[in-house]
Every structure is written in structure tokens, then in C-alpha cells.
Amino acid sequence: MTGEISIDGVFVPTLLLLGVLAMVLTMALARLLNAFGLYRFVAYRALVDLCLFILLLGLLAWATPSIGFHP
């Protein structure tokens, strides 16, 4: 996955956009987990949030060619 995406003539790295999207999804998922009280089952909330971010970023990077988003 190499390449950039042109946004109004400015080239932005694909991984940066995927990282921002993964961060937004992680924040939404963390709010959902907090609303259902599932954080009480984990010892280190920050570590769980970091792992969710890494998993979502990997999933997005893996899925980008299949949804037609070719860098």
C-alpha cells in the first residue's frame, strides 16, 4: 500500500487518511464499549484502546484494495 491521494491538489499519504479514519472509528467504538459497561472487564483501558486502533488500522489497510480504493 504505497501512494498518495490528491485532495484539491495536495497529496496526502494514504496511511495518514486511514489512520485518521481508524482513530475516529476507535473513538466511536470506545464510546460504545463504555456505554454498555464492557470496560469493567479489562484491566488497562488505554491498552485496549491502542489495540482497537491497531486492529482497525490493519483492517482498513487490508480492505482498501477490495473496496476500490487503490493508491
NORPE-V522803 format. One record per residue. N is the residue number from 1. RES is the residue in one small letter. SS is DSSP state (H for helix, E for strand, - for the rest). PSI is psi in whole degrees, 0 to 359 (* if undefined). OMEGA is omega in whole degrees, 0 to 359 (999 if undefined). Layout:
# NORPE-V522803
n:res:ss:psi:omega
N:RES:SS:PSI:OMEGA
N:RES:SS:PSI:OMEGA
This chain:
# NORPE-V522803
n:res:ss:psi:omega
1:m:-:87:176
2:t:-:153:177
3:g:-:174:180
4:e:E:163:177
5:i:E:134:181
6:s:E:119:176
7:i:E:103:182
8:d:-:41:177
9:g:-:356:178
10:v:E:123:180
11:f:E:123:182
12:v:E:132:178
13:p:E:141:181
14:t:H:320:182
15:l:H:328:177
16:l:H:316:178
17:l:H:319:178
18:l:H:325:177
19:g:H:319:178
20:v:H:317:178
21:l:H:320:178
22:a:H:323:178
23:m:H:317:179
24:v:H:317:178
25:l:H:324:178
26:t:H:318:179
27:m:H:321:178
28:a:H:318:179
29:l:H:324:177
30:a:H:321:177
31:r:H:321:179
32:l:H:316:178
33:l:H:323:178
34:n:H:323:181
35:a:H:324:180
36:f:-:359:177
37:g:-:27:182
38:l:H:348:178
39:y:H:346:180
40:r:H:348:180
41:f:H:357:181
42:v:-:152:182
43:a:-:322:185
44:y:-:99:184
45:r:H:320:181
46:a:H:322:178
47:l:H:322:177
48:v:H:319:178
49:d:H:319:178
50:l:H:317:179
51:c:H:322:176
52:l:H:318:179
53:f:H:314:181
54:i:H:319:178
55:l:H:317:179
56:l:H:321:177
57:l:H:318:177
58:g:H:320:178
59:l:H:318:179
60:l:H:319:179
61:a:H:325:179
62:w:H:325:187
63:a:H:347:184
64:t:-:319:178
65:p:-:330:182
66:s:-:340:179
67:i:-:9:175
68:g:-:18:180
69:f:-:82:184
70:h:-:125:177
71:p:-:*:999
